[in-house]
Amino acid sequence: MAPPHLRLSRHGTLRFSRFPCQSMRRWISYRESAEVGKAYAPYLRNFLKKLIVEVESIHGEVLDEIYELYADIITSLKDDQFVEKSMRVHKTITFLFPDGCIDLPSCPKSRKLMVPLQCSLNMLEGDTGCSIWPSSLLLSEFILSFPEIFSNKSCFEVGSGVGLVGICLAHVKASKVTLTDGDHLTLANMRSNLELNQLSTDTSLLESYEDPNVVQCVHLPWESASESGLSAFVPEIILGADILYDRSCFPDLVRILAILLNRRKSDSSSRKESTKGFTLDTKCNTNDLNDLTAVTSKGPVAYIATVIRNIDTFNYFLSLVEQANLSITDLTEAKMPFNLLPYMQSYDRSNMRLFTVSSKA
């Protein structure tokens, strides 16, 4: 039941006319008194959040009762661990390598790579970090199709979610894999997924290059990340999948990318020399890679896979990239990965793009 004078347009945006306070209070009273099952609480939370944001965006007045109801629902969901666990299901992503790929370093003898994952039932529950986003599938296919780009490279992913990209990086023998996320519950689920795939996890910020099967999991809220806090990381490759959907996060995301991408190779060399027993092979098999060598003399590179849902939102990201003195290149047509998920009917690669981002300096 939607409140009076509130309508959802065919484009999915909320439209308002005048809000009579009495009618609104009757609706709130109805929601508080009705028997709303736990399964519907996440949907109500998302609706109220959208309502608050839309009203505030037009400088309207949000009733205190709305804020209170929203806070009550958030608290109840956080306190109910059973609900959190019941939102999870186990899925197996099976990458099927086509004929002719048997010599590819990433291709198992069976030509089948199975990745078990614990994930959320659907993103509408608000559990986005534990959902399998479509662009993470594309980025994973790219890693498995071009393992020579990532093999023996130090890789750092922002917004790692369920950890699928990191698992693929470990499979192609990246020298170091660091996965990050700003949500503690997502990190816990990510660690479970790494263990499901026989990978060990490390939550410290200390460098540990001795075991390539150890994946570093780091809590990284974008808004509070600082240059000094990121100084422990000198990745050669930065990755991100479906991280361009919330424009309010773009300034912090671009700032993080700029910090990591402006690290010079001399920084990596000095860290390498100070790390006992660690040698970094910067050579890359450039078989048909043209100019896509992952680590160049100019420094690190980022690979970002995304669905462009709103052109204005994406153009805003491009403007911030330009302001940060970064360059962006569309690789989608030039380096489309193998179709390793031919059975997945809901997976549509036609609306996804793959970009590289690097420093102009």
ROTI-445041 format. One record per residue (C-alpha): residue number from 1; x, y, z. Coordinates in pm, whole numbers, plus 32768, in hexadecimal, padded with zeros to 4 digits. Each point is the difference from the previous one (the first is absolute). Last residue first. Example, Ala and Ser with C-alpha at 12.3 -4.5 7.8 and 13.67 -1.06 7.14 Angstrom:
! ROTI-445041
ATOM   i east north   up
ATOM   2 8557  7F96 82CA
ATOM   1 7F77  7EA8 8042
This chain:
! ROTI-445041
ATOM   i east north   up
ATOM 361 9407  84A3 79F8
ATOM 360 7ED1  7F98 7F34
ATOM 359 7FAA  7EF4 80FF
ATOM 358 7F42  7ECC 7F94
ATOM 357 7E9C  7F83 7FD6
ATOM 356 7FA7  7ED3 7F2C
ATOM 355 7E97  7FC2 7FA0
ATOM 354 7F16  7EDA 7FC6
ATOM 353 7E98  803E 7F9D
ATOM 352 7EC0  7F3F 803F
ATOM 351 7EB1  8018 7F47
ATOM 350 8045  7EE5 7F09
ATOM 349 8089  7F16 810B
ATOM 348 7EAA  7F79 805F
ATOM 347 8003  7EFE 8118
ATOM 346 7E9A  7F91 8043
ATOM 345 8025  7ECF 7F1D
ATOM 344 8137  7F79 80B0
ATOM 343 8052  7ECA 7F30
ATOM 342 8106  80AD 7F2A
ATOM 341 80CF  806D 812F
ATOM 340 8166  7FF7 7F7C
ATOM 339 7FBD  80E6 7EDA
ATOM 338 816A  8054 7FB5
ATOM 337 806B  8160 8057
ATOM 336 7FC0  8135 7F2A
ATOM 335 814B  80B1 7FD0
ATOM 334 7FE2  8106 7EED
ATOM 333 7E87  8032 8012
ATOM 332 7FEB  8035 8176
ATOM 331 814E  80AA 8038
ATOM 330 7F7B  8161 803C
ATOM 329 811D  80E1 8072
ATOM 328 8014  80EB 812A
ATOM 327 810B  8101 8053
ATOM 326 8044  8093 8157
ATOM 325 8058  8167 8055
ATOM 324 7F0F  8001 812B
ATOM 323 7F24  8100 7F4F
ATOM 322 7FE2  7F14 7ED5
ATOM 321 7F93  7EDD 80DD
ATOM 320 7F05  80E5 80AC
ATOM 319 7F6B  805F 7EAE
ATOM 318 7FEC  7E93 7F97
ATOM 317 7F44  7FA7 8140
ATOM 316 7F04  8115 7FB9
ATOM 315 7FDD  7F79 7E9F
ATOM 314 7FA5  7EAD 8096
ATOM 313 7EEC  8097 80D3
ATOM 312 7F7B  80C3 7ED7
ATOM 311 8001  7EC3 7F2B
ATOM 310 7F34  7F3A 80FA
ATOM 309 8015  7E87 801D
ATOM 308 8159  7FD8 7F6B
ATOM 307 804C  7E9B 806E
ATOM 306 8162  7FEA 807F
ATOM 305 8153  7F5A 7FE9
ATOM 304 812C  80C6 807E
ATOM 303 816A  7F9F 7FC2
ATOM 302 80FB  80E6 80AA
ATOM 301 8169  8037 7F93
ATOM 300 8143  802D 80C0
ATOM 299 8132  80C6 7F90
ATOM 298 8087  80B4 7ED1
ATOM 297 8107  7EFB 7FB2
ATOM 296 7EE2  7F14 7FC0
ATOM 295 7F4E  7F02 80D6
ATOM 294 7ED1  7F56 7F69
ATOM 293 8084  7FE6 7E9C
ATOM 292 7ECE  8057 7F35
ATOM 291 80B7  80AC 7EE3
ATOM 290 7FFA  7ED3 7F14
ATOM 289 7F93  7ED6 80D4
ATOM 288 8027  7F02 7EE5
ATOM 287 8101  7F3A 80C9
ATOM 286 808B  8106 80ED
ATOM 285 806E  7F07 8108
ATOM 284 8051  80F1 8117
ATOM 283 8148  8045 80AD
ATOM 282 7FED  80B6 814D
ATOM 281 806C  7ECD 80C4
ATOM 280 8004  8070 816A
ATOM 279 80F2  7F64 80F3
ATOM 278 7FB1  7FDC 8170
ATOM 277 80F2  7F57 80F1
ATOM 276 8026  812B 80E2
ATOM 275 7F24  8129 7FB6
ATOM 274 80D1  813F 8000
ATOM 273 806C  7FD6 7E97
ATOM 272 7E99  7FCC 7F8F
ATOM 271 7F8A  8135 80BC
ATOM 270 8108  80D0 7F50
ATOM 269 7FA4  7F6E 7EB0
ATOM 268 7E8C  803D 8030
ATOM 267 803D  816D 8053
ATOM 266 80E9  801B 7ED2
ATOM 265 7EDF  7F7E 7F2D
ATOM 264 7F4F  8142 8059
ATOM 263 7EBE  8011 80C9
ATOM 262 7F18  80EB 7F49
ATOM 261 7F06  7EEB 7FBA
ATOM 260 7FC5  7FB1 816F
ATOM 259 7FC2  8167 806D
ATOM 258 7F34  8051 7EC8
ATOM 257 7F26  7ECC 802C
ATOM 256 7FBA  805C 816A
ATOM 255 7FA0  8166 7F9D
ATOM 254 7F27  7F79 7EE7
ATOM 253 7F41  7F27 80F9
ATOM 252 7FDB  811D 80FB
ATOM 251 7F76  80EF 7EF9
ATOM 250 7F23  7EEC 7F6A
ATOM 249 7F48  7F97 813C
ATOM 248 7EDC  80F4 7FD5
ATOM 247 7FE3  7F82 7E9A
ATOM 246 7F86  7EAC 8074
ATOM 245 8007  7F04 7EE0
ATOM 244 816A  7FFD 7F8E
ATOM 243 8093  7EE3 80D3
ATOM 242 7F7D  7EE9 7F23
ATOM 241 8151  7F4E 7FFA
ATOM 240 8148  8098 8074
ATOM 239 816D  7FA7 7FCB
ATOM 238 8151  809B 8050
ATOM 237 813D  7F70 7F66
ATOM 236 8169  8040 8063
ATOM 235 7FA3  8024 816B
ATOM 234 80CA  80CD 80FA
ATOM 233 7F37  7FDD 813F
ATOM 232 807B  805F 815C
ATOM 231 7FEB  8170 7F9C
ATOM 230 7E85  7FE6 7FEA
ATOM 229 7FCD  8081 8163
ATOM 228 80F5  811D 7FBF
ATOM 227 7F40  8063 7EC6
ATOM 226 7EB9  7FF4 80BE
ATOM 225 7ECC  7F22 7FF5
ATOM 224 7EE3  808F 80D0
ATOM 223 7EF8  8025 7EF0
ATOM 222 806B  7EC4 7F4B
ATOM 221 7FC5  7F19 8126
ATOM 220 8119  7F00 7FE4
ATOM 219 7FF6  7ECA 80DC
ATOM 218 8116  7F21 7F7A
ATOM 217 800A  7E93 7F94
ATOM 216 8158  7F80 7F92
ATOM 215 7FF7  7EBD 7F3A
ATOM 214 80F8  7EEE 805D
ATOM 213 8033  7EFF 7EEB
ATOM 212 812C  80C7 7F7B
ATOM 211 80BF  7FA8 813F
ATOM 210 8144  80BB 804B
ATOM 209 7F83  815A 7FA0
ATOM 208 7F80  806B 8153
ATOM 207 8000  817C 8027
ATOM 206 7F65  8068 8148
ATOM 205 7EA8  80A1 7FFC
ATOM 204 7F66  7EDC 80B9
ATOM 203 7EBF  7F4F 7F97
ATOM 202 80A4  7ED5 7F59
ATOM 201 7F33  7EF6 7F56
ATOM 200 8049  7E9C 7F91
ATOM 199 7F78  7F79 7EB9
ATOM 198 7F5F  7EAC 7FD7
ATOM 197 7ED9  8081 7F34
ATOM 196 7F05  7FE7 811D
ATOM 195 8107  80B8 80D0
ATOM 194 7FF5  8123 7F0D
ATOM 193 7E85  7FFF 8011
ATOM 192 8001  800D 817C
ATOM 191 80F5  8123 7FF3
ATOM 190 7F13  80BA 7F16
ATOM 189 7EDA  7FC5 80EC
ATOM 188 80C4  809D 811E
ATOM 187 806B  8120 7F20
ATOM 186 7E97  803D 7F96
ATOM 185 7F94  8008 816D
ATOM 184 8115  80FD 804A
ATOM 183 7F9B  80F0 7EE9
ATOM 182 80FC  80E8 7F5B
ATOM 181 809A  7EFA 7F1F
ATOM 180 815E  7F9B 7F9A
ATOM 179 80AE  7ED9 7F5B
ATOM 178 817B  7FEE 7FE8
ATOM 177 8096  7EF4 7F1F
ATOM 176 8178  7FD2 7FE4
ATOM 175 80DA  7F50 7EFF
ATOM 174 7ED4  7FC7 7F1C
ATOM 173 7FFD  7E8D 7FB6
ATOM 172 7EE2  7FE0 7F02
ATOM 171 7F28  7F52 8108
ATOM 170 8050  810A 8105
ATOM 169 7F7A  810A 7F14
ATOM 168 7EC8  7F2D 7FC2
ATOM 167 7FBF  7FE8 8177
ATOM 166 8034  8177 801F
ATOM 165 7EFE  8045 7EF1
ATOM 164 7F02  7F21 80AF
ATOM 163 8033  809F 8157
ATOM 162 7E92  8024 8067
ATOM 161 8018  817B 8001
ATOM 160 8158  807E 7F95
ATOM 159 7FB6  8175 800D
ATOM 158 8161  8069 7F9F
ATOM 157 80E9  7EEF 7F81
ATOM 156 817D  8001 8024
ATOM 155 80E5  7F27 7F2D
ATOM 154 817A  7FC5 801D
ATOM 153 806A  7F5E 7EB9
ATOM 152 809D  7EAB 7FC3
ATOM 151 7EDF  7F9D 7F18
ATOM 150 7F0F  811E 7FC3
ATOM 149 802F  805D 7E92
ATOM 148 806E  7E9F 7FA1
ATOM 147 7EB1  7F7B 807F
ATOM 146 7F45  809A 7ED8
ATOM 145 7EC4  7F2C 7FDF
ATOM 144 7FEF  7FAC 8175
ATOM 143 8029  816B 8067
ATOM 142 7F07  8076 7EF9
ATOM 141 7F00  7EF9 8066
ATOM 140 8021  8079 8169
ATOM 139 7FCD  8168 7F8F
ATOM 138 7EC6  7F99 7F43
ATOM 137 7F76  7F3D 812A
ATOM 136 804E  8123 80E9
ATOM 135 7F3E  80D8 7F0B
ATOM 134 7EC2  7F3C 8044
ATOM 133 7FFE  8036 817A
ATOM 132 7FFB  7ECA 80DA
ATOM 131 7F5F  8075 8143
ATOM 130 80A6  800F 8156
ATOM 129 805F  816F 7FEA
ATOM 128 7EA2  805D 7F8B
ATOM 127 7F45  7F83 8133
ATOM 126 7EED  8102 7FDC
ATOM 125 7F00  7EEB 7FDD
ATOM 124 7FC4  807A 7E9D
ATOM 123 8156  7F74 7FA6
ATOM 122 7F87  7E9B 7FF2
ATOM 121 802D  7EB3 80B0
ATOM 120 814A  806D 809A
ATOM 119 813E  7F39 7FCC
ATOM 118 80CD  7ED7 8071
ATOM 117 80E1  7F9F 7EE1
ATOM 116 8085  7EC0 7F60
ATOM 115 80EE  803C 7EDB
ATOM 114 8014  7EE7 7F00
ATOM 113 8103  8016 7EE9
ATOM 112 7FBC  7F16 7ED8
ATOM 111 80E6  7FB3 7EDF
ATOM 110 803B  7EAD 80AE
ATOM 109 8177  803B 7FE5
ATOM 108 7FCD  8153 80A4
ATOM 107 801E  8138 7F23
ATOM 106 80B4  8126 80A4
ATOM 105 814B  7FBE 7F52
ATOM 104 7F51  7FF7 7EAA
ATOM 103 807A  7ECC 7F45
ATOM 102 7EAA  7F55 801C
ATOM 101 7F53  8132 7F74
ATOM 100 7FC0  7F77 7EA2
ATOM  99 7EAB  7F79 804D
ATOM  98 7F3F  80DF 80EE
ATOM  97 8049  8032 8175
ATOM  96 7ECE  7FD4 80DD
ATOM  95 8002  80DD 8138
ATOM  94 7F19  7F6F 8107
ATOM  93 7F76  80F2 8105
ATOM  92 7F7D  7F30 811F
ATOM  91 7EF1  808F 80DE
ATOM  90 7FC2  7FE3 8176
ATOM  89 7EE8  80CD 8094
ATOM  88 7FFF  811A 80FC
ATOM  87 7EDA  80D6 8072
ATOM  86 7FB4  7F0A 8119
ATOM  85 814C  8059 80A0
ATOM  84 7FAA  8171 801F
ATOM  83 7EA3  7FAF 807F
ATOM  82 808F  7F1D 8109
ATOM  81 80F1  810D 806B
ATOM  80 7EDE  80E2 8065
ATOM  79 80A3  812B 80A7
ATOM  78 805F  80A8 7EBA
ATOM  77 7EA4  7FD0 7F71
ATOM  76 7F53  8086 8137
ATOM  75 80E1  8130 800B
ATOM  74 7FC5  8057 7E93
ATOM  73 7E87  7FD9 802C
ATOM  72 7FF8  80DB 8137
ATOM  71 80D2  810E 7F57
ATOM  70 7F12  800F 7ED4
ATOM  69 7ED1  8016 80E6
ATOM  68 80A3  8118 80C7
ATOM  67 8062  80C4 7ECA
ATOM  66 7E9F  7FE1 7F76
ATOM  65 7F67  8062 8150
ATOM  64 80D5  813A 8004
ATOM  63 7F4D  8071 7EC5
ATOM  62 80DC  8057 7ED9
ATOM  61 7FE5  816A 7F93
ATOM  60 803C  8048 7E90
ATOM  59 813E  8096 7F73
ATOM  58 7FCC  7F53 7EB1
ATOM  57 8126  7F15 8045
ATOM  56 7F8A  7FCE 8168
ATOM  55 7EB6  7F6C 7F85
ATOM  54 80B1  7F19 7F0B
ATOM  53 8104  7F89 80FC
ATOM  52 7EFB  7FBB 810C
ATOM  51 7F1C  7F3E 7F13
ATOM  50 811F  7F33 7F74
ATOM  49 806D  7FA1 8160
ATOM  48 7E98  7FAD 8058
ATOM  47 7FDF  7F19 7ED2
ATOM  46 814B  7F54 8046
ATOM  45 7F9F  7FBC 816A
ATOM  44 7EAA  7F82 7F95
ATOM  43 80A8  7F0A 7F10
ATOM  42 80F1  7F8D 8111
ATOM  41 7EDC  7FCA 80F4
ATOM  40 7F37  7F25 7F12
ATOM  39 809D  7EB2 8068
ATOM  38 7FDF  8063 816C
ATOM  37 7E87  7FFB 7FE1
ATOM  36 7F36  8140 8022
ATOM  35 7EDA  7FCC 80EA
ATOM  34 7F60  8155 7FE6
ATOM  33 800A  80F6 8123
ATOM  32 8139  80BC 7F9C
ATOM  31 7FA9  8009 7E8D
ATOM  30 7E9E  807A 8047
ATOM  29 807B  810F 80ED
ATOM  28 80F2  8075 7EF6
ATOM  27 7EE0  8012 7F02
ATOM  26 7F25  80C0 80F3
ATOM  25 8123  80ED 8042
ATOM  24 8020  8044 7E8C
ATOM  23 7E91  804B 7FE0
ATOM  22 8014  80F3 8124
ATOM  21 8137  80A9 7F74
ATOM  20 7F5C  804F 7EB3
ATOM  19 811A  7FD6 7F02
ATOM  18 7FD4  80D0 7EC7
ATOM  17 805C  7F50 7EBD
ATOM  16 8123  7F16 7FEA
ATOM  15 80AC  7F27 7EFE
ATOM  14 80ED  7EE2 804E
ATOM  13 80DF  7F7E 7EED
ATOM  12 7FE9  7EA2 7F68
ATOM  11 7FE9  806E 7E96
ATOM  10 7E90  7FA0 7FEF
ATOM   9 7FC7  80FA 8118
ATOM   8 7FC9  7F97 816B
ATOM   7 7EEF  80D1 80A2
ATOM   6 7FDB  80A7 8153
ATOM   5 7ECD  80D7 8045
ATOM   4 7F81  7F12 810B
ATOM   3 80F5  7F00 808B
ATOM   2 803F  7EC1 7F38
ATOM   1 7F60  7EBA 8070
